Amino acid sequence: MNTAKRNDQWQGKVFSDGWVVPAGGTTPVIEPATGETLGLIGAGSPADIDRAVQSAMVAQPAWSAMPFDQRAEILREAARLLKERAAEINEWNVRECGSTYAKAEWELHATYEQFLMAAAMPMQPDGALYPSVVPGRMNLSRQVPIGVVGVISPWNFPIMLAMRSVAPALAVGNAVVLKPDPQSGLAGGLLMASVFEDSGLPSGVLHVIPGGPQTGDALVRHPDVGMISFTGSTAVGRSIGAVCGEMLKKVALELGGNNALVVLDDADVDAASSSGAWGSFLHQGQICMQTGRHLVHRSIYEEYVDKLATRASQLSVGNPRTGQVHLGPLINEKQRDRIDSIVRETVSAGAKLQAGGTFTGLFYSPTVLSDVKPDTPAFREELFGPVAPITVFDTEDEAVALVNGSPYGLAAAIHSRSMSRALSMASRIKAGMIHINDQTVNNEFHVPFGGMGASGNGGRFGGPANYHEFTQTQWVSLTDKPMIYPF
């Protein structure tokens, strides 16, 4: 199917047993860079979610029973189609989500790798043999599908963060209902539905229903959804976790972060400032792993501030579709106003504005703040914008205390010329991912990904973690002769 036909395919629709008009109506696809309406996608209602779940329940047993090599072949074909349609998908990622082309290309390739990893999952061992204290008994422990998995994905890396749950969940035999954020419902949802439809995935196994909070709540609370995989804010994640706990359903929560980059006194300051700029300004800082706090030793503090401010001032901001830029637009006015308020309040509290702090429309300039105190908004809050707050420290103990003083625990980075020194510090930091002589925004498809504390409930995505995350463990015991008991 050519691009023009695919564009007609999703207009005003959701994907649920084919392309259908939902009960919830439509929502516009808005280009953040221009404010232009690019089309309409379907907006799911709780009734649409219920129909999707019922269909997924019917389709899942046959999908799970399909020979593993056939399931793997469908996932490999999805990966091939993803690459074949890269130009189209990347274009929508740029226009709908404000991504630069480089970011969109990286995201698509990372998703391609996720698909290939998922395609390899069905052929892996799915259990273990345990000894028994009962003569003649054999104990098998095996991983079985959950049934219907609900995935709720965000707008910032809409393709990768949806597919890192969808692909492995499908690989191990589940059916999936995906609710992408309506701000990225096309790139992060309906275009992926088209890929899977054309890859040969049986009808009913995957449903893609964009929608807002009511739609997501219906998915979370549906009694026939056995698991929720949610990526988003900590506040919403707490609410979802509470509901899933009450309903005794499995939940994976990948939440917010206020990630620290620690620059020790023996660091390569130029390299550290490069990591700091990339970690804070990539994709306008709209990343859960964004470097939100720069903690720098006093002996190199001024040098680091100067180098980071210089890097920030050299970055270009504009429409990524029409020019070569480093930063595109923020996703919406609410996010822009929140970021600007944090900057203004922090400057009023004594911080110094070293670069940026201005905006035109949704284009916010890369901003560097020095002399940021731990009790100010730029230090305490998750930023999710192109802002780099810098705080000074004098001792390693002080640096560790500053890092661990945040309720978040997603990612951290440490710069030092001594690997052993940095590794020793890493053992004292409460974060799910720590990168030495690098920055905080890192992802590898085969490595477990996740945070601690307010950042979520552990390393849930990537490599071996996927096998147990999207299955349940079942014990089966076997005896050749029936057991005879005293009564």
Secondary structure, DSSP 8 states (H G I E B T S, - for coil): --HHHHHHHHTT-EESSSEE--TT-EEEEE-TTT--EEEEEE---HHHHHHHHHHHHHHHHHHHHS-HHHHHHHHHHHHHHHHHTHHHHHHHHHHHH---HHHHHHHHHHHHHHHHHHHHGGGS--EEEE--SSTTEEEEEEEEE-SEEEEEE-SSSHHHHHHHHHHHHHHTT-EEEEEE-GGGTIIIIIHHHHHHHHHT--TTSEEE----HHHHHHHHH-TT--EEEEES-HHHHHHHHHHHHHHT-EEEEE----EEEEE-TTS-HHHHHHHHHHHHHGGGG-STT-EEEEEEEGGGHHHHHHHHHHHHHT--BS-TTTS--SB---S-HHHHHHHHHHHHHHHHTT-EEEE---EETTEE--EEEES--TTSHHHHS---SSEEEEEEESSHHHHHHHHHTSSEESEEEEE-S-HHHHHHHHTTS--SEEEETS-S----TTS-B--EETTBSS--BSTTHHHHHTEEEEEEEEESS------
